[in-house]
Amino acid sequence: MADGKITIDGREIPFDKGETIIKAAYKAGIDIPHYCWHPGLSAPANCRMCLVDVEPPPGRGKMMLDILEYDKELGDYVPAKKPKLQPACQMQCADGMVVHSDESEDVKRARAAVQELLLLNHPVDCPICDQAGECDLQDYWLEHQRTSKRMHQEPVHKPKGVVFGETIVYDGERCIMCTRCIRVSAEVAKDPVLDMRQRGNRNEIMVSQGRELDHDYSLMTEHVCPVGALTSNHFRFKARVWFLRTGRSVCQGCATGCNAYLDYDPRDNKPYRYRPRDNEEVNGYWMCDAGMLSYPEAYEGRLLHAHVGGDDATVPEAIDAAKRQLEGHAAGKTTVVLSAGHSLEDNFALAFVAKRFMGIDEVYVARRPDGDEDDILIHKDKNPNTAGVAKVCELLELGEPKSFEQLVAAIGDGAVDHAISLGSAIDCDEAEAKAALKGLKGYVAICTHEGVMSDAAQIALPACSWAEVRGTFINAKGIAQKTDAVLEKYGESFPGWQLAAALGRALGYKIDWRGRADLEQAMLEAGAPATPEASEEDTEAPAEGAES
């Protein structure tokens, strides 16, 4: 429950104790223009763009400032007064407070003056600036200034194209000294490697002597930059933002499951960047560099066509071949391998076929090996859905999934001779795993990427990546999170759950999942978390001609 209410331009909004005017407005969807303020950082109040006019409590006079104002009739400056404006990023809310923002002429004049000051020395290189199209300077000039430049002297020149590290390039002439990048390094990454030097219009950002901007959150400095001063080597000059479209996604880099936006160009169906999607329960406003740079996995190294015996085939042909290879399998020596990198839907479909129809009670899991971690966002589990695999096994009473290394040992002991696997990553010796999988009498792999599993399989089926199909991922905190189908499907790939269902139907099992809604209903009946609504692109069956 809110601790009180304030009024901004006639609109009453709630606030929580300790909140500033701009934070309360931000939560209520009211835009108070700003450069230096960010909801996840401290507020230095140095840009002065968020100035507002706050009415004093009853019985107290309004604080006024003595100024000189130009009188056009007299052609000279004359004494005048104006109200003392307050920075909304530092002024805390008080119950009953009345704030004038867009409706105040004094505020409008102050914002226009701030804009003009920031643009005095700013280069007009918008056509080649990566921030063009999403630049606050551009947007706020149109909204709060709309006047031409009055200064005709040579602008102050600063260093351009300064390499701060492996990921970031700095342009001092575009910088407005909001200090967001400094605060990200100090407050988020806990590595105060950036600072400010010089004074006035000679200010510029610098890297500490003997250092580079090389911490694990360096790309967040570029993400929070409101102008084009900091650019990413990985996005720099690669795309124009007005051609890009955006979909909601979940980072696949580790079990934290950071919420993200995946920006892509529909003309070539290619993703160009990740951006953090705010979720204070999971990742706040941030992502690590490894996660930010994981988007190429959506298209690099993909398995685009079905393989049968090492030769290309259509998906229906591969389903037919899998049917012949798996017919007559011994339930006691047949298993399935779930994937900590695939969605809850894909894992549920394969596990459901294994448990309900194939009589399999023991499953294995394919996953990436563990890696580095920190106490900010990076989790040592480098898989986005380890908890999802455990949840599926719990719902279908399959017991705790065994490791891939245990599968290799079981194959070597002769305990397993047929397998259906989901996923492309393993966490054990690749040579040993490949040799063991090649020794199976029958092996069908459902893969998004080429690798050990697709190479070793007699039949490999191309599955969609997380970016091409809606899905649910459960992070390390047990939070179920949903992704959108952002990209068009690559090659001849299909959602993993559709391929698992097609395999089951080819083996003669009665599986009625003709669309996503049917699968969701089966999952809900088993007690799984609710998933997104069905979408048209998920209703096509991959192997109608292969059904018996």
N, C-alpha and C positions, 0 to 999 in steps of 0.2 A: 504494500500500500504506500502511496506517495506521502511524503512528509509535508507537502504544501503545494501551492500553485502560484505561478507568476503569470503576468499578462504581457505578451509581446505583440505590438501593433494591433491591439484589440482582441487577440486570441488568447484564451486562458489555457495554459498547459501545466501539467504536474512536474514536480522535480523531487529527487531524493536528497537526503541530507548531505551537504558537502558539494553538491553539484554546482558547476558554474553555469552562467546564463547560456553560453554557447553549447555546452553538453546537453542541457535540458532541451534546447531548441533542436539540436542534432537528433536526439531521440524522438522528438515530436515531428520530425520531417520538415523543420523550418530552416532555411538556409541563411545563416549569417556569414557573409564572405570572410575568408580567412586565408592566410598563407602559412604562418608558423604553427598554428594549432593543429593537433592531430589527436583523435580520441584515445590513442594508446600511448601517448607521450606526455611529458610535463609541458607546461605552458609558459614560455618565456615572455610572451606579449611584446615581441619586438617588431612585428610587421605593422601593427596598428590598423590593419584592415577591418578588424572586427569591432571597432568602436561603436558604442551605442549610447543613447541618451536615457539615463535612468532617473525617474522621478524620485525626489527625496521623500522620506516618511512624512506624514501629516505634521504640521507645526514646525518643520525645518525648512529653511530657505534653500533655494537651488544654488549650488556653487557656480559662480560665473567667472570667466576669465577676461581680463582687459586685453584687447587686441587692437591692431590698426587695420582698418578696412578701406579699400580703395573706393572713392566716390567719383563716379564717372562725370557727374555734373561739375564738381569742383576740379576734377583732374588731379586729385591729390589724395593721400591717405588721411583718414580721420579716425579719432578714437571711437571704439565700439566695444561691445561685449558679446561673448558667446558662452554657451553652457560647457561645463567641464565634462567631456565625454569619457566613458569608461570602457576599457577593453573587456569584451564579453568573455574572453577566454580565462580571465582571472577573477572577474567579479562573481562572487558566490550568490546564489539565489537566496532570497528571503521571502517568506510567505506574504503575499499581497503585493509584491514588487511589480511596478509598472515600467515596462521597457519600450522605448521607441527606437525602431530600427529603420525599416524601409520608408516609414511614413514621416521621418524627421528630415527637414531640409538641412539642418546643421550636420547630421550624420552623412547625408548624401554628399555635401561639400567636402567633408573630411575624407570620405572614401575616394572621391575623385582626385583629391590632392595626393593621397597615398599612391594611387595608381600612376599619376603623372610622375611622381618622384621615382617610383620603381622603374619606369620606362625611359627615364632621361638618358641613361647610358646603355640601355638594353639594345642589342643588335637586332635589326629587322631581318632575320634569316629563317623566318617561319617555313618557307618552302622546303628547306633541307633539314629542319629540326624534327627529331623523332617524337617530340611532344606535341607537334602541331595536330590540331583536331581534338586534343584533350588537355589543353594548356589552360591553367587558371588565369594566367595573364591575358590570354585572348578572350576568355569568357567574361572576366570581370571588366576588361576595357569596354566591351560592348554593353555591359549591364550598368556599370558605375562611372564611366568616364565619357567616352564618345567625343573627345576633343583631340585636335591635332597637337603635335609636339611643339612647344614654344621655345625650347632651347635649340639654338642653331650652331653652337660651338661643337668642336670635335669631341665625341664622347670619350670617356675613359676606357682605355684598352687594357685587357687582362689576358693571362695565359689561356690558350685554347687547346683542346685535344690532349689534356694532361692525363696520362695513364695512372690511375690510382692503384691498380692491381690487375689481376687476371680477368676480372668481370666488369670493372667500372672505368669509364672515361669521363673526365671533368672539363666543362667549358666555363671558365671564370666570368666571361662577359655576360652569360645568361643568368648567372647566379643572383638571387635576390636576398641572400643571407638569411633565410628563414631558420637555419640551423637544424632542420629536421634530421638531416643525415648525421650530424654530430650526436644528436640525442638518441637516434636508433643505435648507433655504435656503442654509446655509453650505457643506455638504459635497457635496451633489448639484448644486444649481443654481449654486454658486459665487457666490452673492449674499447675504451675511449681512444681510438686510433686517429680520429679526425678532430680538427680544431679550426679556429678562425684566426687569421692574422691581419695586420694593418688596421686602419680605422676609416670610418666614413665611406666615401665612394671608392676607396682603395681596398676595401675588405675582399678577402677571398678565402676559400676553404683549403686546408692543407692536410697532408698526412704526416703523422709524427715522424721525426727524423729517424732514418734507419728502418722504417717499417713500410709495409704495403697494406692496402685495404684488403685483408685476406681472411677475415673471420667468416664463420659459417652463415652469416646473415648480411653479407655485403650487398646482395641484390635488393634488400629492403631499403637501402639508402636511395637507390634509384626509384623504387616503387613509391616512396613517400615524397620525392622531389616534385613540387607543384609546377615546375617549369622544365626546361630542357637542359638544365645545367649538368645533371648526372644521367648518363646513358649506359645501357648494358651492351657489352660487346656481342651478346648473342641475339639482340634484337635490333641493334643499331643499323640503320639503312636497309633493313630487311623487308619492311612492309609499311604501308600507310594505314593508320588506324581507322580511317573512314571506310576502308574496304573490308575490315575485319568484322566478324560476328562473334558472339559470345555464348557459351553454354556453361551451366553449373557442373562442377566436377568435384572429385575428391582425389587428393594427391595419392599416388601409388607408391611413394618412396619409402614409407615406413608405417608402423602401426598407429602412429598418432592420427593419421587420417585428416590432415589439414584440408579445410574447405577452400576451394579454388574456383576461379573463372578460367576456362580454357578459351583463348582467343584464336580464331582460325579464319582463313580466307576461303569462302565458299567456291571461289573460281577454280582453285586447285585442290580443294578439300585437304588443306594442310594446316596443322596447328603452328602458331608462331610464338606463343608465349603462354605462361601461367601467370595469374595474378591472385593474391590472397583474397578470399571471400570471408568477410567478417563473421566470426562465430566465437563469442567470448567463452563458450563452454569447451571448445576444442582447441583452437589455435589463436584466439584473439583476433589480431589484425595482421598476422605475420605468417611467413613460410621461410624455411631454410633454403640455402642456395641449391642443395642437391634436389630438393623437391621442386623448386622453381625451374630447374633445368631438366626435369624428367619428361617433359612433354614429347620429345622426339620418339620415345618408346611407342607412341601411338602409331607410328608409320615405319620406323627403322627395323630391319631384320624380321619383317613379318612373314609368316607362312600364308601365302596368298592363294594357293591351289591345293587340292587334295592330292595325296601321293599314295600309290598302291605299288608295293615292291620297289620303291625308289623312282617310279615313273609317274608323271603327271596324269591325273584322272579328274573326272567331274565328281562332285560330291555324291550324287546318286550312285555312280559306279563304285565309289569308295565304300558307301554304306552296304551295297550288295556284297562286296568283297569281305567286309567286316562280318556280315551275317554268315557267310560260308566259313569263315575262320573261327567264329565263336560258337557255332552250332555244336552241340554235343559236349560243351565244356563241363568239366567236373566242378561242382559248386565248392567243394572243399579245397580245390587248387586254383580257384579263380578269385581275383580281387580287383578292386578299383582304387585309383589314386586320386584323391581330391587335391585342390589347389588353394594355397593361401594367397594367391595373386588374383583369383577369379572371384566373381560376385557371389553373393549368397544364393542367387537364383541358379547359377551354373552348378554350384556344388550340391544344392538341394536336388536338382534334377538327376544328376548322376548317382548320388547317394540313394535317392528314392528307387531308381531302377535296380540298383545293387541289392538293397534290403528287401523290397517288396516282391521282386520278381526273380532275381538271380540267386537268392538264398545266401547272400554274402553278409557275414556278421563282423568282419574285421577289415578295416580300410587303412590306407596309408595317406600321407600328405606330402605334396611337392611344394617346396618353399625356397626362397633365397636364404643364404646363410646370414646369421646375425652380423652386425657391424658396430660402428661407433655410436655413441649416444651422448647427450648432454642433459642438463636440467632445465632446458628452455622448451624446445619442441622435438628435438631429434630423439627417436626411440631406437633401441638396439635391434628390435625386430624389424627387418626391412621388408616386411610383407603387409599389405593393406588389409588382409582379411583372415588373419590367423584365428581371431575370435569367432569369425563367421563359420569357419570349418568346424571349430569346437561346438558351436551352436547347432549346426546341422547334425553332427554326430549325436548330440544330446537329444534332439527332437526325434530322430529316427532310431534311437537306442542302438547305436553302432559302437559304443565304447570310445575310449580315447584313441585318436588316430595315431598310427605308428610312423616313425620317421622313414625317409627314403633309404637311409643306410640300412635299416632293418628289412626293407623290401629287397634290397640287393642280397642280403644274407639269406632271406627266405627263398629267393630264386636259386641261389647257389645250393641250398639244402634240398631243393626239389619240392618244397612246400607250396610253391606257386608256379604254375606253368601257363596261365592265361591272365591278361590284365587289360583294363581300360583306364587310361590316365587322362587327367585334366591338368593343363598348365604347361609351362615351358622352362621353369627354373628348378634347379635341384641344389641341395646343400651338402653334397658329399662328392667324392672324387669322380670326375666326369668320365674318365676312361673306364673305371671299374663299373660305373652305372651303365654306360653304353654297352659294354660287353655282356653284362647280366641281362639287360633288356633284349638284346639281340638273341639271347639264348632261349627266350620264351617261345612256346609253341604257337601262341597267338597273342598279338599285342596291337591294340588300337589306341592311338594318341590323339586327343583333342587339344590343339595348340594354337596360341596366338602368334608365336614367334618360332623361327627355325632354331634348332639346337639339338642337344643330346636326345631328347624324347622324340622329336619328329624324325631325326636321322635314324634312330634305332627301331622305330615302329614299322611293322609291315604295312599298316594303313595309318595315314596321318590325315586328320580332318582340320581344315582351317577355321578357327574360332575368331569372333570379333573381340577387339580389345575393349577396355573399359570406356573408351571415348566414343565408341560406335553404337552402344546399346545401353539402355537404362539398366541400372543395377543397384544393389544394396551392399554396403560394406560396413562391417562392425569393427570399430577401432579398439585400441587397447583398454579404453575406459568402458567398453561395452555399449557404446552409443552407435545405433544403427543410422547410417547416413546414405543418402541417395544421390546418384549421379544421373545426368541426362544423356540421351543419345545425341552427341554433338556433331560428330563427323558422319559422312556417308560411309557405308561399309567398304573396306578395302578388298580388292580381288573378289574371290568367291566365298568369302567368309560368312558365317552365320553365327548367331548367338550360341554360346556353349550349351545352354539348356535345350535349345532346339536340336542340336546334334545328338545330345544324350537321349532325348526322347525319340528321335528318329532311329537311333541304334536299337532302343528297346522295342519299338514297333517292328523293325526288321526282324528281330528275334522272335516275334509272335506275341509279345506282351501287349495287353490292352492298356494303352496310354492315350488318354483323350485330350492332351494339351494341344489344341490347335492355335492358341494365341496366348499372350502373356496373362490375360485375365484368368484363364484356366489354371495356369501354373500358380499364380498368386493365391487362388482359392485353395489349392492343395497345400500351399505353404501355410496359409492362415489356419487351416484345419489342423495342421500339425503343430501350431503354436508359434510360427515364425513371426518376426516383426513385419508390420505392414510395409508394402513396397509401392512404387509409383504406379499410376494408372497405365493400362495398356496403351501402346501407341501403334499406329498402323504399320510402321516398318518392322515390328516384331511379330506379325501374325502370319507371315509367309512360311510355309513348311519347306525345309531344305531338300527333302528326298522323297517326294510323293511317288515317283516312279520306282523307287527301290523297295517300297513296302510289299510284303508278301500277302 
